[in-house]
Amino acid sequence: MIPSRVLDAAQRLPGAPAYLYDLPALDEHVAGVRRAMGETEVYYAVKANPDAELLRVLAGHVDGFEVSSGGEHAHVTGLFPGKPVALGGPGKTDAELRLPHHRIHVESPNELRRLLATGLPADVLLRLNPDLPVEGASLTMSGPFGMDEAGVAECLPLFDDRVRLRGLHTHLASGLDAGQLLRLAERLLDNEHEEVNLGGGMAVSYDRPESRFDWAAYGAGLAEPGRGRRLRVEPGRALTAYCGYYVTRVVDVKRVRGEAYAIVLGGTHHLRTPVTKGHDQPLTILPTGGGPGVAGDAITFVGQLCTPKDVFARNIVTSARVGDTVVFEMAGAYAWNISHHDFLMHPKPSFHYLRS
């Protein structure tokens, strides 16, 4: 259920399409996550959404930020000098290996040797990619991410007093509930390392927006195995997805071979999430239009792009008229920042923030 303050603001926006972020809702959500996780550190994965206004809210609650490029590093450290930053990502350049950081997640023995060659001090987590079954995941981080046990073993004798081994990084999959992540954690914490980063992967349901990850159960489940060592998690989508909305308007309706379509301003070059995840983006229609319409039909909502892949949601039983406002929910993560903005060179959306 979209809060009434968001629906009211959506109708008052000066133009469409637009992104609308509910900052008080984000503040409340992340504060709850921080309380639930207890002694476990929470770093926000900036790749989910690097919007500066969102980061300012998050900075008041998270222990640090996880960045995956020199660009993200510059963005975050420019906004929050002195805030702990963990540098991850495969294929780091020599320049990125020289960046200041609280932790660096090393992905291969060769990367560790290149880090040693910089002559700079570093605190390292080795990214382990163990061969563990991950059932029910929406995405598994296999292949080039991290290293197997042989790679980790090759790294161990290379450390010295300047480049120090602190522990393991172990992000394996995305889209898992608290019980699944805790079962994985039981296996991933079966080692003697003083520090373990369990990554992210907390489930976000676009089919059931009201269903959220059980942070209380996850935090409580990590409390006992985490005692006496330093645990860290790196959520991204599960922190910011719910605070963002993509607001647009119906520009045309039509039927093609009996199928009903509503074409909206903008498209998946602004909000790529439903294409990449293969789901219907949840939406609410506000009856602000007075033009032609389709009523009581299974309507497919599409954008303005010249491709059949420009689809937000298929066969939604509702009504739509030209001029109606469409509010797509859960647009606060992996949305604008992963989209192909310049395809067809349509105008970019405006950005708006609810602050109280």
MILOSE-513057 format. One record per residue (C-alpha): residue number from 1; x, y, z; residue in one letter. Coordinates in pm, 1 decimal. Layout:
% residues N
[NUM [X Y Z] a]
...
END
This chain:
% residues 356
[1 [0.0 0.0 0.0] m]
[2 [151.4 329.6 -111.2] i]
[3 [133.3 592.7 168.1] p]
[4 [-117.8 870.0 106.1] s]
[5 [156.8 1134.6 134.1] r]
[6 [333.5 973.3 -162.6] v]
[7 [14.6 957.4 -372.6] l]
[8 [-63.8 1319.3 -290.4] d]
[9 [286.7 1428.5 -387.0] a]
[10 [274.9 1222.1 -707.1] a]
[11 [-31.7 1411.7 -827.5] q]
[12 [133.3 1747.7 -754.1] r]
[13 [459.3 1681.2 -939.4] l]
[14 [521.1 1949.9 -1203.0] p]
[15 [603.0 1700.6 -1475.7] g]
[16 [639.8 1337.5 -1566.6] a]
[17 [822.0 1113.0 -1569.3] p]
[18 [984.4 1168.8 -1230.5] a]
[19 [1145.0 984.1 -943.5] y]
[20 [997.9 1045.4 -599.9] l]
[21 [1186.3 933.7 -288.5] y]
[22 [1023.0 907.7 54.1] d]
[23 [1312.6 998.7 285.4] l]
[24 [1124.7 965.3 618.1] p]
[25 [1020.4 612.1 521.2] a]
[26 [1380.6 527.1 436.8] l]
[27 [1501.1 672.0 766.7] d]
[28 [1250.5 463.8 964.7] e]
[29 [1326.0 145.1 772.6] h]
[30 [1704.7 165.2 800.2] v]
[31 [1687.0 259.5 1168.9] a]
[32 [1486.7 -58.8 1226.5] g]
[33 [1741.1 -266.5 1036.4] v]
[34 [2026.6 -118.2 1238.0] r]
[35 [1851.0 -205.2 1567.6] r]
[36 [1769.8 -557.3 1452.4] a]
[37 [2127.3 -638.1 1351.7] m]
[38 [2270.2 -572.4 1698.4] g]
[39 [2648.9 -617.9 1703.1] e]
[40 [2665.0 -714.7 1335.2] t]
[41 [2798.6 -426.6 1126.0] e]
[42 [2584.1 -297.1 840.7] v]
[43 [2750.7 -151.0 530.1] y]
[44 [2528.2 -18.9 250.8] y]
[45 [2607.8 -150.8 -98.8] a]
[46 [2620.6 177.4 -291.4] v]
[47 [2568.0 2.6 -626.5] k]
[48 [2198.6 -38.9 -534.2] a]
[49 [2138.4 337.4 -548.8] n]
[50 [2406.1 608.2 -511.3] p]
[51 [2159.6 900.8 -490.5] d]
[52 [2321.9 1156.2 -257.9] a]
[53 [2001.0 1236.6 -67.3] e]
[54 [1943.9 869.3 7.7] l]
[55 [2306.6 827.1 113.3] l]
[56 [2272.2 1116.9 359.2] r]
[57 [1983.5 936.1 529.7] v]
[58 [2166.6 603.7 528.4] l]
[59 [2485.5 757.4 669.3] a]
[60 [2307.3 826.1 996.5] g]
[61 [2247.5 454.7 1053.1] h]
[62 [2496.4 233.5 868.6] v]
[63 [2847.5 156.0 987.9] d]
[64 [3000.1 218.5 647.3] g]
[65 [2960.8 194.7 271.8] f]
[66 [3064.2 -74.7 25.8] e]
[67 [3180.5 64.4 -309.3] v]
[68 [3279.1 -119.1 -625.4] s]
[69 [3463.5 135.3 -836.7] s]
[70 [3678.9 444.4 -821.7] g]
[71 [3374.7 649.5 -918.5] g]
[72 [3164.9 521.1 -629.0] e]
[73 [3462.2 568.9 -396.3] h]
[74 [3502.6 934.3 -499.0] a]
[75 [3128.1 994.8 -467.6] h]
[76 [3098.7 848.1 -117.4] v]
[77 [3421.0 984.5 28.8] t]
[78 [3336.9 1328.1 -109.6] g]
[79 [3003.6 1322.4 71.1] l]
[80 [3123.7 1159.5 394.3] f]
[81 [3493.9 1214.0 463.0] p]
[82 [3611.8 972.1 728.8] g]
[83 [3317.7 730.1 697.7] k]
[84 [3446.4 369.4 667.9] p]
[85 [3453.2 244.4 309.4] v]
[86 [3502.0 -111.7 186.7] a]
[87 [3627.8 -146.0 -171.4] l]
[88 [3504.5 -448.8 -363.9] g]
[89 [3439.2 -558.6 -718.8] g]
[90 [3623.9 -773.6 -971.9] p]
[91 [3879.5 -626.5 -1210.9] g]
[92 [4014.7 -347.1 -992.6] k]
[93 [4257.2 -116.4 -1169.7] t]
[94 [4596.4 -23.3 -1026.9] d]
[95 [4456.4 321.6 -946.2] a]
[96 [4166.5 165.9 -753.5] e]
[97 [4402.8 -57.3 -556.6] l]
[98 [4573.2 260.1 -432.2] r]
[99 [4253.7 419.5 -302.5] l]
[100 [4224.0 469.3 76.1] p]
[101 [3982.1 225.3 237.0] h]
[102 [3881.2 60.8 563.3] h]
[103 [3873.7 -282.7 399.0] r]
[104 [3954.6 -406.6 49.9] i]
[105 [3791.1 -723.8 -81.8] h]
[106 [4055.4 -907.6 -284.5] v]
[107 [3917.8 -1123.5 -565.6] e]
[108 [4220.4 -1325.9 -679.3] s]
[109 [4582.2 -1414.9 -597.5] p]
[110 [4695.1 -1192.3 -884.6] n]
[111 [4497.6 -899.6 -746.2] e]
[112 [4662.4 -952.1 -407.7] l]
[113 [5007.9 -950.3 -567.3] r]
[114 [4923.1 -624.9 -745.9] r]
[115 [4802.9 -478.6 -416.4] l]
[116 [5130.5 -577.8 -249.6] l]
[117 [5321.7 -414.9 -534.9] a]
[118 [5168.0 -75.1 -457.0] t]
[119 [5377.0 -59.5 -139.7] g]
[120 [5075.1 74.0 50.7] l]
[121 [4926.6 -65.0 372.4] p]
[122 [4595.2 -247.7 338.8] a]
[123 [4348.0 -449.3 544.9] d]
[124 [4219.7 -734.3 330.7] v]
[125 [3921.5 -964.1 319.1] l]
[126 [3966.4 -1250.0 72.9] l]
[127 [3652.9 -1305.7 -131.1] r]
[128 [3571.4 -1674.6 -109.1] l]
[129 [3334.8 -1833.1 -361.7] n]
[130 [3272.2 -2175.6 -207.8] p]
[131 [3089.9 -2458.2 -383.2] d]
[132 [2776.2 -2448.4 -169.1] l]
[133 [2421.8 -2515.2 -291.4] p]
[134 [2207.5 -2200.1 -289.2] v]
[135 [1849.4 -2309.2 -350.3] e]
[136 [1581.0 -2053.2 -424.4] g]
[137 [1820.2 -1768.0 -507.8] a]
[138 [1718.0 -1512.9 -769.1] s]
[139 [2085.6 -1462.2 -861.7] l]
[140 [2398.8 -1658.1 -774.2] t]
[141 [2742.2 -1494.3 -770.7] m]
[142 [2929.5 -1776.1 -940.2] s]
[143 [3195.8 -1773.3 -1209.5] g]
[144 [3441.3 -1483.3 -1199.1] p]
[145 [3347.5 -1350.3 -855.7] f]
[146 [3596.3 -1424.5 -580.9] g]
[147 [3804.0 -1740.5 -567.3] m]
[148 [3778.4 -2101.2 -465.0] d]
[149 [3953.8 -2260.8 -168.7] e]
[150 [4269.3 -2319.6 -374.5] a]
[151 [4287.9 -1950.7 -460.0] g]
[152 [4250.5 -1855.4 -95.1] v]
[153 [4524.7 -2101.4 0.4] a]
[154 [4754.2 -1943.9 -260.9] e]
[155 [4694.8 -1601.9 -104.2] c]
[156 [4763.2 -1691.9 258.5] l]
[157 [5146.2 -1696.9 252.1] p]
[158 [5163.4 -1361.6 69.9] l]
[159 [5049.2 -1144.6 361.0] f]
[160 [5289.0 -942.7 574.2] d]
[161 [5276.8 -672.8 842.3] d]
[162 [5187.0 -408.1 584.4] r]
[163 [4914.5 -590.1 387.1] v]
[164 [4719.1 -769.1 658.0] r]
[165 [4464.8 -1050.2 627.1] l]
[166 [4156.2 -962.5 833.0] r]
[167 [3916.6 -1234.2 719.9] g]
[168 [3676.3 -1347.0 447.9] l]
[169 [3414.4 -1191.6 223.5] h]
[170 [3145.7 -1441.8 122.3] t]
[171 [2855.5 -1291.4 -75.6] h]
[172 [2706.4 -1588.7 -263.8] l]
[173 [2354.2 -1509.7 -384.2] a]
[174 [2060.9 -1270.4 -389.0] s]
[175 [1691.2 -1312.2 -316.0] g]
[176 [1714.6 -1528.3 -2.5] l]
[177 [1496.5 -1509.7 307.1] d]
[178 [1633.8 -1490.3 661.7] a]
[179 [1620.6 -1865.4 719.6] g]
[180 [1809.3 -1939.4 398.3] q]
[181 [2076.4 -1680.2 474.3] l]
[182 [2119.6 -1812.3 828.1] l]
[183 [2168.8 -2166.4 699.8] r]
[184 [2433.2 -2036.0 462.2] l]
[185 [2594.6 -1835.4 742.7] a]
[186 [2628.3 -2149.9 951.8] e]
[187 [2847.6 -2298.1 679.8] r]
[188 [3033.0 -1976.5 598.3] l]
[189 [3122.7 -1909.9 961.3] l]
[190 [3278.9 -2253.0 1007.9] d]
[191 [3632.6 -2114.6 1009.4] n]
[192 [3885.0 -1946.5 1238.2] e]
[193 [3888.8 -1603.1 1075.5] h]
[194 [3839.9 -1312.0 1313.6] e]
[195 [3626.2 -1123.3 1061.5] e]
[196 [3363.6 -1243.9 812.0] v]
[197 [3158.0 -1034.3 573.2] n]
[198 [2842.4 -1227.0 478.3] l]
[199 [2747.5 -990.0 195.9] g]
[200 [2391.9 -902.5 102.9] g]
[201 [2128.7 -1101.5 -82.2] g]
[202 [1827.2 -1025.3 138.6] m]
[203 [1505.7 -1109.4 -46.2] a]
[204 [1288.1 -832.7 -190.1] v]
[205 [953.2 -944.1 -334.8] s]
[206 [817.9 -736.1 -623.2] y]
[207 [513.1 -963.7 -637.9] d]
[208 [429.0 -896.1 -272.5] r]
[209 [564.0 -551.1 -178.7] p]
[210 [416.0 -581.8 169.2] e]
[211 [633.0 -886.5 241.1] s]
[212 [972.1 -781.0 372.9] r]
[213 [1288.3 -952.9 484.6] f]
[214 [1280.0 -1061.2 850.4] d]
[215 [1564.3 -850.8 986.8] w]
[216 [1480.9 -936.1 1349.1] a]
[217 [1518.5 -1309.1 1285.9] a]
[218 [1837.7 -1258.8 1086.8] y]
[219 [1998.7 -1037.1 1348.1] g]
[220 [1904.9 -1272.5 1631.0] a]
[221 [2028.8 -1573.3 1434.6] g]
[222 [2371.7 -1416.7 1380.3] l]
[223 [2417.0 -1307.7 1741.0] a]
[224 [2549.1 -1638.2 1877.4] e]
[225 [2783.9 -1744.6 1592.5] p]
[226 [2906.4 -1386.1 1572.4] g]
[227 [3012.0 -1369.7 1935.1] r]
[228 [3385.7 -1313.6 1965.3] g]
[229 [3437.5 -1219.1 1602.2] r]
[230 [3354.5 -929.4 1374.0] r]
[231 [3055.6 -989.0 1143.7] l]
[232 [2939.9 -759.4 865.1] r]
[233 [2656.0 -760.1 612.8] v]
[234 [2619.2 -549.9 296.7] e]
[235 [2252.6 -500.1 205.5] p]
[236 [2162.5 -278.3 -87.7] g]
[237 [1827.2 -342.7 -253.2] r]
[238 [1663.8 -447.1 74.8] a]
[239 [1741.5 -106.3 228.5] l]
[240 [1637.4 137.0 -44.2] t]
[241 [1397.3 -39.3 -283.3] a]
[242 [1086.9 54.2 -84.8] y]
[243 [1145.1 428.6 -60.2] c]
[244 [1150.6 500.2 -434.5] g]
[245 [868.5 560.4 -684.5] y]
[246 [871.7 619.8 -1058.3] y]
[247 [584.1 851.4 -1144.8] v]
[248 [463.3 890.5 -1501.6] t]
[249 [145.8 943.9 -1705.6] r]
[250 [-49.4 751.8 -1967.7] v]
[251 [4.8 911.7 -2308.3] v]
[252 [-190.8 663.0 -2521.3] d]
[253 [-411.0 352.5 -2499.7] v]
[254 [-477.4 99.3 -2771.4] k]
[255 [-584.9 -252.8 -2855.1] r]
[256 [-377.3 -470.9 -3081.9] v]
[257 [-532.9 -805.3 -3181.5] r]
[258 [-751.6 -789.8 -2876.5] g]
[259 [-470.4 -705.0 -2631.9] e]
[260 [-500.7 -380.3 -2432.1] a]
[261 [-198.2 -153.6 -2391.1] y]
[262 [-130.6 163.7 -2196.3] a]
[263 [172.3 360.0 -2318.6] i]
[264 [331.5 580.1 -2053.2] v]
[265 [579.4 863.7 -2080.3] l]
[266 [934.5 745.5 -2024.6] g]
[267 [1015.3 378.7 -2020.8] g]
[268 [1251.4 111.3 -1900.4] t]
[269 [1546.3 330.6 -2004.7] h]
[270 [1451.9 514.2 -1681.9] h]
[271 [1344.0 210.0 -1476.4] l]
[272 [1515.5 -103.9 -1600.5] r]
[273 [1428.0 -314.5 -1296.3] t]
[274 [1131.0 -511.5 -1437.7] p]
[275 [1327.8 -607.7 -1748.4] v]
[276 [1636.8 -720.7 -1559.9] t]
[277 [1442.0 -905.5 -1290.0] k]
[278 [1170.6 -1041.3 -1520.6] g]
[279 [877.1 -929.7 -1307.7] h]
[280 [577.8 -698.6 -1322.5] d]
[281 [661.6 -372.0 -1149.2] q]
[282 [389.1 -306.4 -887.7] p]
[283 [184.2 1.8 -971.6] l]
[284 [-103.7 223.1 -865.7] t]
[285 [-311.5 430.3 -1107.9] i]
[286 [-439.6 771.9 -1005.5] l]
[287 [-742.2 886.3 -1212.3] p]
[288 [-604.7 1221.5 -1324.1] t]
[289 [-685.4 1176.8 -1692.9] g]
[290 [-987.2 1257.9 -1904.1] g]
[291 [-891.0 1108.3 -2237.1] g]
[292 [-974.8 779.0 -2405.8] p]
[293 [-937.8 471.9 -2190.5] g]
[294 [-963.9 98.5 -2145.4] v]
[295 [-1160.9 -32.9 -1849.3] a]
[296 [-1171.8 -361.0 -1666.1] g]
[297 [-921.0 -526.5 -1898.4] d]
[298 [-591.0 -703.8 -1858.8] a]
[299 [-366.5 -412.6 -1956.6] i]
[300 [1.9 -426.8 -2042.9] t]
[301 [191.0 -112.2 -1941.8] f]
[302 [474.3 -15.9 -2176.0] v]
[303 [702.9 281.3 -2230.9] g]
[304 [795.0 490.8 -2534.8] q]
[305 [1095.6 291.1 -2654.1] l]
[306 [1114.4 128.6 -2997.5] c]
[307 [1156.7 -222.0 -2858.9] t]
[308 [909.0 -491.4 -2746.3] p]
[309 [1116.5 -531.7 -2430.0] k]
[310 [1005.5 -191.1 -2298.9] d]
[311 [748.0 -344.1 -2063.8] v]
[312 [677.0 -245.9 -1703.2] f]
[313 [393.9 -489.2 -1625.5] a]
[314 [184.6 -737.6 -1823.3] r]
[315 [-186.4 -817.4 -1808.6] n]
[316 [-277.2 -608.0 -1505.3] i]
[317 [-653.2 -610.0 -1455.4] v]
[318 [-739.2 -243.8 -1405.5] t]
[319 [-857.7 65.3 -1592.3] s]
[320 [-649.3 338.2 -1752.4] a]
[321 [-721.3 662.2 -1935.4] r]
[322 [-495.7 898.0 -2123.9] v]
[323 [-368.4 1147.8 -1867.4] g]
[324 [-388.0 911.6 -1569.9] d]
[325 [-92.2 915.2 -1331.8] t]
[326 [88.8 583.5 -1287.2] v]
[327 [298.0 535.0 -973.6] v]
[328 [539.8 242.8 -994.8] f]
[329 [647.2 121.5 -650.9] e]
[330 [976.6 -25.3 -532.5] m]
[331 [1187.0 195.1 -757.2] a]
[332 [1450.5 283.7 -497.7] g]
[333 [1718.3 29.9 -596.2] a]
[334 [1876.3 -85.4 -923.2] y]
[335 [1639.4 144.5 -1109.3] a]
[336 [1759.1 476.7 -1253.6] w]
[337 [2127.1 401.5 -1189.4] n]
[338 [2133.2 79.0 -1396.9] i]
[339 [1916.3 202.9 -1682.5] s]
[340 [2025.2 287.9 -2038.2] h]
[341 [1937.0 656.9 -2007.5] h]
[342 [2034.2 780.3 -2351.9] d]
[343 [1853.9 524.2 -2566.4] f]
[344 [1632.5 729.9 -2806.4] l]
[345 [1743.6 1045.8 -2622.3] m]
[346 [1412.6 1102.0 -2445.7] h]
[347 [1410.2 1366.6 -2167.9] p]
[348 [1547.8 1241.0 -1839.2] k]
[349 [1319.1 1225.7 -1534.6] p]
[350 [1320.6 1487.5 -1261.8] s]
[351 [1397.4 1392.3 -901.9] f]
[352 [1192.4 1489.2 -597.5] h]
[353 [1221.0 1412.5 -226.3] y]
[354 [962.3 1390.0 49.0] l]
[355 [1128.5 1515.6 366.5] r]
[356 [849.2 1508.5 624.0] s]
END
